[in-house]
Amino acid sequence: MGWNTIQVRSILVALASGEECVPLRRIFSGTDWALRFAPALSDVRAVLGASSFGVVICAAKSRDGHCWKEVLNEVQRLPIPPQLIVADRLADEGLWAEVLNLGCYDLLTTPFDREEVLRVVPRAWDFWKRELEHAATGPKTPKSAEPDWQSYRKVLAAGAD
């Protein structure tokens, strides 16, 4: 799927607790955001392999014993990884620093604050979309790195004599 064909802004929500999912459903209801829920790490793996997401929101620790670092590993295996946002009730500076240093986009505190979610998630999506656009256009070859075909032909012609 090309970046210019993406019509729906999609979020994979990897939260096992229905209590945490309900506020996200409320926050994004009536918007053009599509939420897909994957409560366990095995669900995350299956869904990531079958669909494209720009943002993943996961719990710092899930009920099935997995942590956000395992979700990060799954996300980073993708050619253009979605932006991972970790959510935790006890979000502190130490966790926030670790989350950012290991490559996640941000850390949200639960219970979710509508304004914070609507500030962070669209920015993460925009960041992902820019990465996708960059990958679609590819890096530009600098003029100095392009082969000088005219000189190459002269060398070949000289060698044929």
BELPEQUI-V107315 format. One record per pair of residues at least 12 apart in sequence whose C-alpha atoms are under 10 Angstrom apart, sorted by the first residue. I is the first residue (numbers start at 1). J is the second residue. Records with the same first field share a line. If there is no record, write none. Layout:
I = J  J
//
This chain:
1 = 52
2 = 132  133  135  136
3 = 129  130  131  132  133  134  135  136  137
4 = 129  132  133  136
6 = 52  129
7 = 32  33
8 = 32  33  34  53  54
9 = 31  32  33  34  35  52  53  54  55  122  125  126  129
10 = 32  33  34  35  36  51  52  53  54  55  56  82  125
11 = 33  34  35  36  37  52  53  54  55  56  57  82  83  84  121  125
12 = 34  35  36  37  38  39  44  47  48  51  52  53  54  55  56  57  58  82  84
13 = 35  36  37  38  39  44  55  56  57  58  59  85
14 = 36  37  38  39  40  41  43  44  56  57  58  59  60  62  68  71  86  87
15 = 37  38  39  40  41  57  58  59  60  61  62  63  86  87
16 = 37  38  39  40  41  58  59  61  62  63  64
17 = 39  59  62  63
18 = 37  39
19 = 111
20 = 59  87  88  110  111  112
21 = 35  37  39  111  112
22 = 112
23 = 110  111  112  113  114
24 = 111  112  113  114  117
26 = 114
27 = 112  113  114  115  117  118
28 = 114  117  118
33 = 122
34 = 53
35 = 53  55  56
36 = 51  53  56
37 = 56  57  58
38 = 58
39 = 58  59  62  63  64
40 = 58  62  63  64  65  66  71
41 = 58  62  64  65  66  67  68  70  71  74
42 = 64  71
44 = 56  58  71  74  75
45 = 71  74  75
48 = 74  75  77  78  81  82
49 = 74  75  78
52 = 78  80  81  82
53 = 75  80  81  82  83  125  128
54 = 80  81  82  83  84  121  122  124  125  126  127  128  129  132
55 = 75  81  82  83  84  85  105  121  122  123  124  125  126  127  128  129
56 = 71  72  75  81  82  83  84  85  86  104  105  121  124  125
57 = 71  82  83  84  85  86  87  105  106  107  108  121
58 = 71  72  84  85  86  87  88  107  108
59 = 71  85  86  87  88  89  107  108  110
60 = 85  86  87  88  89  90  91  95  99  107  108
61 = 86  87  88
67 = 86
68 = 84  85  86  87  99  104
69 = 86  99  102  103  104
71 = 84  86
72 = 84  85  86  99  102  103  104
75 = 104
76 = 103  104
79 = 132  135
80 = 128  129  131  132  135
81 = 128  131  132
82 = 104  105  124  125  127  128  129  131  132
83 = 103  104  105  106  121  123  124  125  126  127  128  129
84 = 99  100  103  104  105  106  107  121  124  125  128
85 = 99  100  103  104  105  106  107  108  120  121  124
86 = 99  100  104  105  106  107  108  109  110
87 = 106  107  108  109  110  111  112
88 = 107  108  109  110  111  112
89 = 108  109  110  111  112
90 = 108  109  110
91 = 107  108  109  110
92 = 107  109
93 = 107
95 = 107
96 = 108
104 = 124
105 = 120  121  123  124  125  127  128
106 = 120  121  124
107 = 120
108 = 120  121
//
